[in-house]
């Protein structure tokens, strides 16, 4: 039998034998039928289930394992994600996690540090296209005495947060949360419309669940992606994660990006005592070869010496402990949704490098948008496939004000931070010096990263401002007699900047 979890009655409720079940609950329990079947009780799937249930939709939420997940990414929620969570009425899911307030970033470039706080006036710079601030609030202001605080993110243990979201789903009477592994979709043989899914429990029992709409949100390793979209994820590196205990970070309550000769290293607290270290290791890294001791040898001999002194002892202890886990860093541009009766969402449909921590922010903002586009007022019947497809086309293009910014920024920043040729190294230095300028040179980029500035042109402007600064630094430092060669190298730097960003821009426009 599958494990079926419906909302639990309060202590003051009548005994289960005398509780009158709603027709929708009876449909879910006895006929395994609902308005919506959602596959994957992760970040997007669970929050979408709660959102639709609160619109009086009947939801079946399927998850292969309801144990607390143990992942090394999905641990930092940007301010734009916190605000989306608030809009969904799920802000309290961040409580009781030992979550850490995140005030911005600290970039460390060959030992030199620069603080990048979240911007005070980002929302006032058109952070929210639908009205200046968030949830109808006034935009953030730089005015003295205004009492307005800078936006903040949160970092935490991923599994604890997921369990909080699932607990919120359990409180909704319109949701049945079922532990079962989905093995395939059920389609109409004539129209090819998706009618539901096939699933199998741990004890081998097979079931079929039907819905007017089926949402597939089964994560980065989706088993359905190949069936419904033509794009395939591209992964050229992996994050190797360590959990540091009692690490002394240079700037508490900030994410840290450490840049040096190799690929970037991320450091951020996920609890009062715990700090996550994520080390990017590109494919074919010579120092991570078997002959050089593998990844562990790379971490010990290359990464460890490059870290701030205050972090090295805790990093070395975690390395000696031997608990190293990995996660592929993937790029997958978004796709339009044209299959009748089915929507592919979350990491199953769109991924970007986790360097900027934008994945959960994208997911929660997608749910906010779907709440409006698929509301009962706009789509009374989710079985109206033509209307749903029309709304999903709108969703695809409307979400780009945020997601295209986060997607392109993540890939472009990674290209600079993992620089492996002279032109990229020049752009990397230009990026750091740009941050050192402060003011809008910091507020703009970090506002984009935080998910609170949603203007693609702002990204374009700052990226090429970095490129021109990189070119100026090369020209200024070169001796006069090398001017012809210097001018040639500046052309190479500008060309490299174009090669970095335009393919990602085109991928957003094509999709």
N, C-alpha and C positions, 0 to 999 in steps of 0.2 A: 504494500500500500504506500502511496506517496505521502510524504509529510505535508499536511495542509494546515496552514496557520491563518486563521481569520482573526478579526479584532476580538480582543478578550473583554468580557463584561466587567464592569467595575464592581467592587465589593458590595455596593448597594443594589446591584441589578438582581432581578429574579433568577432562580436556578435555571440552567440551560434547558431543562425539560419544559419550562413554561415560557421561554423566550420565543416570541413569534418572529420567524425568519422572514426577511423581505423576499419578494419574488426573484430579485436579482441574485440574492445569496443562494436561493434554492437552485437557480439555473447554474451557478458556478459549481456548487457542491454535487448536485445530482446529474447534471447534464454536461458539466465541464465546458460551459459556454458563457461568454461575457461580451461586453461591448469591445473591449480591447484585451489582447493577449500580448504581454511584454516578456521578451526573453532576455534575461540578465538583470539580476538585482544588484547592480553596481551603482556608480554615481548617477548616471543618466537614467537608467531604467527605474530605479527606486524613486527618484525625485519626480519623474514623469508619472509614475503610477499614483503617487500621492496627489499630484496636481490634477490629474484626470478624475480621480476618485472624488475630490472636493468639488468637481463640476458635475457630480452625480452620475459619472460614468462607472459602469461595472468593470472591474479590472482583475484579470488573472496574471499574477507575476511569478515567473518561473526562474529558478536558480538551481544550478547543479549541486552547489554546496552552500549551506547556510552557516558554516563555520566562519569564524572571523578571518578575513583574508590577511595574508602576510606578504605585502609588496614593498618595493623600495622606491616607487614613484607614486604620484597622486597624494603627496604629503604637504603641498604648499598651495593654499588657496589665495589668489590675488584679491585685492580690494574689490575689483569688479565682480568677482565670484561671490564674495561675501554679500555684496549688495543684491545680487541676483537671488541668493539664498534667502535673504530677507524678504524680497518680493514674493517668493514662493511660500512664505510662512514657515520656513524650516531653519531659521536662524538659530533656534535653540538647540539644534543638533550639534552645534559647535561647543556646547557647554558640557562639562563633566568629562572632558577628554584629556585634561592636562595640556590643552592646546597653548601654543606660544603666539603672542602678538608679534606681527611682522611689520616693521616700520619702513622698510626699504631694503636697499642692497649696499654691500661694500665690495667694490672691485679692487682686487690686489694684482697689480701688474709688475712682475719682477720685483716684488717687495714693496712697491709704492702703493699707497692706499688712497682711495677716493670714496667718499660717502655719496650714495644716491638715494635720498629719501623720497618716499611717495610725495607727489606734488600737492601743495595746499590748494591751488587754484585750478586743478585739472578739470573738474566738472564745469567750472566757469568757462573753460576753453572748449566748450561744446563736448564735454565728456559723455553726455547722454543726448542723442539726437531728438528724443521725445520730450525734452523740456528742461534742459540746463542741469538740474540736479538729479538725484535718485529718489524714486518713490514720491515725487512731488516736493522734495526738500529743496531749499535754496542752494545754489551752487556754493562750493567751497570758496572761501574768500581769504585774501591775504591781509585784510584790514585788521589793524591792531585793535585788540579788545573785542573782536567779534565773537570770541569764545568757540569758534569752529575749529575742530581738531583735524589734523591730517587723516586721510583714509588709512586704514590698516588692513593687512591680510592676516591669515592664520596658518600656522603649520602644526602638524599633528601626526600621530600614527594613523596610517591609512585605514587599517582594519577597524580600529575603534570608531572612526567616523562612519564607515559603511554600516556598522552595527547600529549606530544611532539613527541613520536614515531608515534602516529596516525596521527598527522599533517604531519609528513614526508611521511607517506603512502599516504596521500591525494594528495601529490604533484606528485605522480607517475601516469602517464597516463595509465599504464598497470594494475592498481588496481582499483577495485570497492569495497568500504567499505560499508557493508550493515548491518543495525541494525535489527536483527532477531534472534529468539531463535531456535537453531537446536534441533530437537526432535528425529532424528534417521538417520540411514544410508540407502542408496539405494544400493541393491546388485543384481548382476546377479544371477538368481535363479539356474542356472546350475553350473557355475564356482565359485560362491560365491565371485567374485571380487567386491570390493566396487566401485560403479559408481558415487557416490555423496552423498548428504544429503537432508533430508526433514527438513523444517523449518517453523516456524509460527511467524507472526508479532504480535505486541501488540494489533492490532485491530482484531486479529483472522484469518487473511488471511494465507492460507497454500501455501507454495512454494516448489519447488524442484530445487536444484542447482547441475549441473553435472561438473565433472572434470576428466581429465586423471589420476590425483593423488589427493587423499583427505588426508589432514593433520589435525589430531585431536589434538588440543593443548588447551583444555578447562580447564586446571588448576587442583588444588589439589582435587577439588570436582567433578572430571570428571564423566559424566554420561555414558561414553562409555568404561571406563576401564574394568569393569567386562566382557564386551562382547568380548574383544580382548586379554586380558592377564590373566594369572592364578594367578599372585601375587596380594595380597591385602595389602593396607597400614597398618602399625602398628603404633598406637599412644598411648603413655604411659604418656604424659603430655601435658599441654597447656601453651602457652605464654599469659599472661595478660598484656595488654598494656596501658600505660598512656602517655599523652603528657604534658611534663613539660614546663612551660614558664619561661624564664630568669633564667634557672638553671646555677649554678656556678660549672662547672665540674672541677675535679682535674687537668686534662690535656686536654685543648681544642684541637680540630681537631684530636682526638683519640677516638676509641671505647673503652668503659670501661666494664670490666668483674669483677663483685663483687662476691667473694667467701666467704662463711661462713658456718654456721651450716646447712642451707637449700640448695635448688637448686640455680643455678646461676642467677644473675640479669645482664642485659645488659643496658648500657646507651650510647647513641650517639646522636649528634646533627642532626636534619633533616632540620634546617633552622637557620637563624640568631638568632631568639629568641626561637625556639622550640627545645626541646630535647625529644627523645623517650626513655621511660623506659619499658623494657620487663622483666617480672618476670616469671620464669619457675615454674609451680606448678604441680608436679607429681600427678597422680591419687591416691586417698586415703590419701592425706596429712592431718594428724589429725588437724593441726591448721587452715585448710581451711574448716573444717566441719561446718555444719549448727549450731551445738551447740556452736561453737567458733566464730560465726559471719560471716561464709562463707569466700569467697575469700577476701572480703574487710577487714574482721577482720584479716586475715592472712597478708595482705599487711600492715595494720596499726601496728599490734603488733609484727610481726616477721621480716618482710622485712625492714620497715622504720628504726628501730634502728640499723640495720646492714649496712646501707648506709653511705657513707662519710658525715660528718657533713655539708659540704658545699652544699650538694644536698638535705638534709632532708626537708628544708622548702618548696622548690618548689615541691617536691614529695608529701608532706602533702597537699599543696594547690590543686594539681591535684586530689588527693584522695578525698578531700572534695567536689570538683567539681562533682565527681561521674561518669565521663565518662570513664568507664573501658570496654575495648573490649578484646576479646579472639580469639585465633587461635590455632588449634591443631598442635602439633609438630609431624610430621609423618616420617616414614622410609619406603621407597619403592625401592627395588633394581631394576636396569634397566632390560629390556627384549628385546630380539631380535624381529625384525619386519618381520613377515612372511605372513601377510594377503595381498593378491594381491590388488593393487589399493589404499592402505591405509597405513599411517604412524601415529603412536601415539608418541607424543613428549612432552617435558616440564614436568611439575609436574604431568601431567596425566600418564606419563610413569616412572618417576624416582624422588624420593624425599629423602631429608636427613634433619636432625635436623637443624633448622635455626640459631643455636648458632654461627656458623662460617660465616654466611652471604655469603654462596657460591652459592645460587640458581641462581641468575641472571648471575653470572660468567659462570656457567655451560651452561645456556641457550644461551648466546651470542656466546660462543665458539662452541656449537653444530651447530649454524647457520653458523659460519665460515667454519666448516667442511663440512656441507651439501652444501654450496655454491660451494665447489670444487667437491664433490662426485656426485652431481646431475647437474653439469654444462652442458650446451648444447653440449659441446665437448665430454663429457663422456656419457651422456644420451640424445641423440637428441630427443627421443620421450618418454615422461613420461608415455605414455600408454604401453610401453614395460615393463610389470610387472616383467618378469624374470630378466631383467637388473636392474631395481629399487631394487628388493629384494637382488640381489647380492651386489649392492652398500650399501644397508642398513646393510648387514652383516659386511661389512668392517667398516662402521660407528660405529657399536656396539662395535667392538674390538678396533678400533683406538682411540675412545673417552676416553678409560679407562686410558690413560696416565694422563689425567687431572681429569676426573670425579671420577674414583675409588679413587684417592687421596683425593678429596674433600668429597666424600661420607663417606669413612672410617674415615677420620680425624674428621668429624663432629660428627659421632656416638661415636667414641672412646673418644674424648674430653668431650662430654656431660656425658659419663659414669663416667669420673674422676671428672668433675666439679660438678656433682650432687651426689657425693659420699654418700652412705648410709650404709656402713659397714666398719670395721676397715681396711681391705685390700685396699679398694678403697680410704679411707682417707689417707692411707700411700702413695698411688700412686699420690693422689692430692697434697700432700706436696712435693713429689719428683718432680712433674711437676713444681711447683712454684720455688723450689730451682734450678731446671735445668735452668729456665728462668733467674734466678739471676746470673748465670754463665756468661751470655752475649756471644758475639761472635757467633760462629756457633750454640751454644745452643739456640740462639734466631733467627738467620738468617734462619736456616734450617726450623724450624717449622712454622714461620710466612711466609716464602716464599712459603711453601706448602699451607697454609691457604689462601694466597693472589692469588693463581692460577698462579704463575709465576715460580714455580719449579714443574715440571711435571714428577717426577720420583718416582714411588711407593716404590722403595727400600729405598729412603731417609726417607719416612714416617716410614717404618718398623724399620730402624736404630734408629731414634730419639725416637720412642715409647718405644723400649726396653732399650735404654739408660736411659730414665726416670725411667723405672722399676728397673734397676740395681742401680740407684742412690737412689731410695726409699728404696731398700733393705739395701744399705750401711748405710743410715741414721738410720734405725731401729737397725742395729747391733751396730753402733757406740754409740748410746744413751743407750743401754741396759746394766745393771750391769752384771758383770762376772758370778755371781751365777745363773743368768737366761739364760745363754747361750743356754742350750738345748731347752728351750721353744722359745727363740729368733730364733734359726735356723729353728725350725718348722714353726714359723710365716713367715719367709722369703720365705719358700716354698709356703705358702699360697698366699703371695703377687705375686710371679712369676706366680703361677697358675691363679690367678685372672686376671693378665695382659693378659695371653693367652686367657682366657675366654672372655675378653672384645673385643679383636681385631680379633681373628681368625674367628668367625662366620661372621663378615662383609667382611673379605677377601674372605671366601668361597662363600658368596652370590654373590660377584662380579664375581668370576670364574664360578659359576654355571650358572649365567644368561647370 
